[in-house]
Amino acid sequence: MTRHEPHVEEADENNLDVGKPKDWAAGLPGVYHSMQPALKHMGIERSARTLLAMNQKQGFDCMSCAWPDPSGHRSTFEYCENGAKAVTWEATPVTVCSDFWAEHPISELRGRSEYWLGMQGRLTEPVYKAAGSQHYRPVDWDTAIEIVAEKLKSLASPDEAAFYTSGRASNEAAFLYQLFVRGYGTNNLPDCSNMCHESSGVAMGETLGVGKATVSYDDFLTTDLLIVMGQNPGTNHPRMLTAMEQQKENGGQIVAINPLPEAGLRRFKNPQKPRGVVGRGTDLADQFLQIRAGGDMALLQAVSKRVLDAEDRNPGGVLDHEFITEHCDGLAELREHLSHLDEPSIREATGLRSEEIDELAERYMTADSVIVCWAMGVTQQRNGVGTIKEIINLLLLRGNFGRPGAGAAPIRGHSNVQGDRTMGIWEQMPASFLDTLGEEFSFDPPREHGVDSVDAVRGMRDGAIRFFLSLGGNFASAMSDTGATEAAMEHLEMNVQISTKLNRSHTVVGQEALILPTLGRTEIDVQASGPQFVSVEDTVSAVHSSQGRVDPVAPNLLSEIAIISRIAHAVLGGRIAADWQGFEANYDLIRDHISHVVPGCGDYNRRIREKDGFLLANGPRDSRTFNTGTGRARMTVNQLDPMNCPPDRLILQTMRSHDQFNTTIYGYNDRYRGIKKGRHVLFVNPEDLARLGFSDGDLVDVHGESTDGKDRVLRSFRAVSYPSAQGCAAVYYPEGNVLVPLDDTVQGSNTPISKGVIIRLEHAAAAPVGDSSQEKAPAAR
């Protein structure tokens, strides 16, 4: 097999270009940065066949974020800049040839950047690293499947294996995967949600009885007030800007709450409208609250207290008493708790003036309908679960559930992470699901809870987990505490990755490793019964089909479903009543079982073929019903525990650049923040830089501080003077994961605390960028 050898240059951080941050998002530059890489890497025909089918009815779903598609008319160009980059990255005709593996030992690949690895092209054949080898070598599919199956059958217990899932996997693949894993005998199903929105699911499940958004797409367009917390839609969910623009055109207001003044929160120049091309565009945030990192709970409690105080001054005029009486518990306890709030402590925790909080409270109380949406700026805080419960408290006070334009909306960051959970990808699926699954396939699923992502790393470290299989994703880079995670993965006896392209997780290997290449979303999937399609669920519980439009980049690729089916058949045989070969041949058979097992998915094959798909039922949204222990929504009391950051320290958050999606790096151009040609950047408020004895442009070593006493370090990062909240700093993800301790997690969700690392700065020492003095992972064995 041959390929075009890509010319890929690693970033020279010494040539970092720092410019002025933008105060608006998209516009003609968005069009250019969408089309330029597509045309360069795919050509005109392949670009047209992919981009014009993306997010269209009967097309394929974008493999990037989980933002919903419009329910009615869709633009011909129903994609954003980062969606176009994601398609270009996947649908490139560049492939990794057989000779590549002999030419590049794993030790060399491990020294390469994520960008370089991804740019080598699509993986087209299974490869295997034997124990003691420094190289992968091509093998055929039968051999690869046999190696995996024999290892799984040799383990002393099924719990010695962990099975990770990325949010890219389809509903059908996810359902089959969890069936195989539970048929094998374990609930060890960590997934990417453990690292991001697990806090949302926990908080909403306990208070509302559902862990998903309680709004539809149309609600975003009609809400009177949209409060955006800890989210950067301009980079992470760019198509959301169109909905925000429509909401403003409909007379709505927007409040943005974030430590950084992101361009996508301020102004949007819609490139599909004349004023977005030659005019000013649309101003978005009517109020921007530049909150101190970790201060969101204090802000929400302060707003709720102001609402309750206003009700005391005007009894019956502020709260929705009818809704509260009929549907809610806990108001008296909440009122008592908030009566003791200390305003100076609130100002200290938030970094805001009382007048700013007053203004937000007034906007909330005068809005007939309110949506609060949030992302990882909230979920990855130390008090992330409690903060989301405070969002729910605030919305409940005025009955902002179950009516148009009102509700709670966690905005998921990966295209089908929510669908994967619906299909059973969770280490703690309820007994009712397991009972139905067992009845459907004539076996007794394991009942003991499995490991999540953090506990999976602990298990690898301690020798309890010997085998790891990853359905997509890049676990080594996505997880917190990079040094500890990679050292733990080096303990594995076998590391198996189902992937489309090279990434860091292929270079962090223990004794044996395999890479199993798979079809991407853009590609036509033909099986024995004919062309196939799959399905996905977006962040508002809309389920629809996805079908690729271009020929596979290589003839030897298998779909995720085919790979799972073959492994399951080789491992389980007839242990459970599952037709693995039939599932590979005809995906309708999988959907028939989904209809019988997954709540809300009855008659799946018919409903998924409808042009718009279907919307899963949602009690709070549809009927103001709450599936809690009492059948009522719960207002909760959450103890405020502000971060204690000494004056000579800063609070660090990790974040994406504009030129990446999760751990996938498309380039080195974070143009909204003014950064080009590099990523080793620390964003710091100019007053903080001066106060700490540093200047803009200094090279600094960033030391993370934690209770375990380990000195985690990012070395030789460029300090960039940036208008962030005072006392706060920011660094790109995944580089910043080095500083996030494995055991530093959100109480209740076990999510890594990536938005609240205490750091100290020192002038740079002579050491490699990104080096860490903590335990280092050994070379491949």
C-alpha positions, 0 to 999 in steps of 0.5 A, a space after each residue: 500500500 502506498 500513500 502521499 508522504 505528508 510534509 508536517 512541521 512541528 511547532 517551533 515554540 520560539 517563533 510563537 506569534 502573539 497578537 490582539 484577541 478578537 472581539 467577534 467570532 466567525 465572519 469571512 475568516 471563518 469561511 476561509 479557515 473552513 474551506 482552505 484545509 478542506 480544499 487543500 487536503 481533500 480536493 473540490 469533489 471530496 470536499 463537496 461530497 462531505 461538507 454538503 452532506 454534513 448535518 443534513 437530513 439523511 446525511 451524516 452527523 458531524 463527528 465534532 460537538 453535540 450541538 443539535 440540528 435545526 428542527 425545520 429548514 437547514 442551511 445548505 452549509 449546515 456546518 461550522 469551521 471546526 466541523 469542516 476541520 473535523 471532516 477534513 481530518 477524517 476524510 483525508 485521502 492520506 493513509 499510513 502505509 505498511 512501511 511506516 511501522 518499520 521506519 518509526 519505532 514507538 519511542 520516536 512516535 512518542 516524542 511526536 506531537 498530537 498534531 504530527 501523529 494525526 497528520 500522518 493520515 488514516 490507518 488502513 490495516 491492523 497493526 500489532 506490537 509484540 512484547 519486547 518489540 519497539 515496533 508495530 507490524 501489520 497483521 491480518 484481521 483474523 490474527 488481530 481478532 484472535 490475539 485480542 480474544 485469547 488475551 481476554 479469555 486468559 484473564 483470571 477475572 473479567 474485572 481485570 479488563 476495562 473497556 473505554 468509549 469515546 463519544 464518537 461511537 454510534 448508538 448501534 456500536 455503543 449498544 453492541 459494545 456494552 452488550 459484549 462487555 456485560 456478556 463477558 462479565 464486567 461493568 468496567 465501562 469508563 467513558 469520556 463523559 466521566 471527564 466532562 459532563 458526569 457532574 451534570 448527570 449526577 446533579 440533574 439526576 438527583 434534583 430532576 430525575 433526568 441527567 439530560 437537557 430539559 429543552 429543545 432546539 427551538 427553546 434556544 430561539 425563543 427564550 427571554 433570557 439565555 445564561 451561558 456559564 463556563 462555556 465558549 460556544 465560538 470555539 467549542 459549539 460554533 453553530 450555537 452562535 446562529 441560534 444565539 443570533 436568532 434568539 437576539 433577533 427574537 428579542 431575547 437577552 444573553 448573559 455570559 459568565 466566564 473568566 475569559 472574555 471569549 470572542 464567541 460570547 461577545 459578537 457574531 458575524 454570521 458569514 451566511 448573512 450580509 451584515 455578517 460579511 460587510 457589517 458589524 454582525 450581532 452583539 451577543 452578551 447583554 451582560 458579561 460577568 468576568 467571574 473568578 474561576 470556581 466562583 459560580 456557586 457563590 454567584 448562583 446562591 447570591 442571585 437566588 437569595 436576591 430572588 427570595 428577598 424580592 419575594 419577601 418584599 412583594 409576596 406572590 409577585 416573584 416566585 412561581 408558587 403554583 409550580 413550587 407547591 405542585 412540583 417541588 420540595 426543599 424551598 424552606 431549607 433553601 431559604 434558611 440556608 441562603 439567609 446566612 449568605 455573607 455578601 463580602 464573601 460572595 464578592 471575594 469568591 466571584 470577583 464581582 461587584 454587588 451591582 453586577 449581581 443585582 443586574 443579573 438577578 433583575 434580568 432573571 426576575 423580569 424574564 418570562 422564560 430562562 435557559 441556563 446552559 453550561 459546559 466544562 467551565 462548570 462541571 470540572 470545578 471542585 464544587 461542580 455537582 453543587 454548582 449545577 444543583 444551584 443552577 437547578 435551584 435558581 430555575 425552579 424558583 420561577 418555574 423555568 421547566 416544562 414550558 417554551 424557552 425554559 430549562 436547564 441545558 448541559 451542552 455536551 462536547 462530543 457528538 454522541 457522548 449522550 447517545 452512548 450513555 443512553 445505550 448503556 455505556 456507564 459503569 453504574 447502569 440501573 438494575 432495571 436496564 440490566 434486568 431487561 438486557 439480561 432477559 433480551 439476551 438470556 444471560 445474567 449481567 454483572 451487578 457490581 458497579 465497574 470503574 470509571 475513567 479515574 478508577 480505571 487509571 488507578 486500577 492499571 497503576 495497581 495491577 488490578 486492570 491488565 487489559 484495556 480496549 478503547 472504542 475510539 478516543 485518545 485516553 492517554 491525552 484526555 485523562 488528567 495527570 498525564 505522567 501518572 496516567 501514562 505510567 499506569 498504562 505502561 503496566 498494561 499487558 495489552 492495550 487495544 485501540 480502535 481508531 481512525 488515525 494515530 494519536 498519543 494513546 498508540 504510543 503509550 503501550 505496555 507489553 502488547 498493543 494493537 491498533 484496529 483501524 475503522 471506518 469514519 462517519 463520512 464513509 460508506 458502510 456496506 455489509 452483507 445485507 447492503 448499505 448501512 446507516 447508524 444513529 446518534 443522539 445530540 445534546 437535546 435528546 434528538 435522535 437521528 440517522 447518520 450515513 456516510 457519503 464517500 468511499 472508504 479510504 482503504 478497502 480493508 477497513 472494518 466498521 466499529 460494529 464489525 470489529 466489536 461483533 468479531 471480537 465478541 463472537 471470538 470471545 463469547 461464542 454462544 455464551 449469550 443469545 446474541 447473533 454477532 455475525 447477524 449484527 455485523 451483516 445488518 444493523 437493523 437487527 441491532 436496532 430491533 434489540 435496542 427497541 426492546 431494551 433501551 427506554 424511550 427507543 421503542 419501534 426504533 427502526 421505523 422512527 429512526 428512518 423518519 426524516 427528522 428522526 425523533 425526540 426522546 421523552 423528557 419528563 421535566 421538559 414534556 410534562 413537568 414530571 420528575 423521576 426522583 425518589 419522591 416524584 418531585 423536583 428537589 431544591 437542595 442545600 449546598 455548602 459554599 466552600 470557596 477556593 483558598 488561593 494564596 496571594 502569590 498563587 493563581 487558579 488555573 483552568 485548562 481549555 481548548 484552542 480554536 484549532 482543535 477538537 478535544 485532543 485532536 489538534 488541527 493546527 497552531 492558530 488560536 486566532 480568536 485569542 491572538 495566538 499563532 504558531 504554537 501552544 505552549 502558552 500561559 494566559 495571565 491577567 497583566 496585573 497579576 503578571 506585574 504583581 508576581 514579578 513577571 512580564 509579558 513574554 517571559 518564559 515560565 515554569 508552571 508548578 501545580 500544587 496539590 495535597 499529595 506533595 508531588 511537583 507537577 510542572 509545565 516547563 518553558 511556557 510563554 506568559 501572555 498578558 491577557 484580559 482574563 479574570 484577576 487571580 486566574 490563569 489558563 493553559 491549553 488542554 491536553 498539555 495542561 493535564 500534566 498539572 491536574 492530580 489524578 486524585 483531585 476530583 469533583 465530589 459526587 462525580 469523580 470528574 478531574 478538577 481541570 478548572 481549579 488547579 493552584 499554580 505558582 510561577 517561576 522563571 523558566 529553568 533549562 528543561 524540556 517543555 512539558 517535562 514533569 518531575 513526577 513519575 515518568 512512564 517507561 519505554 515500551 516493553 
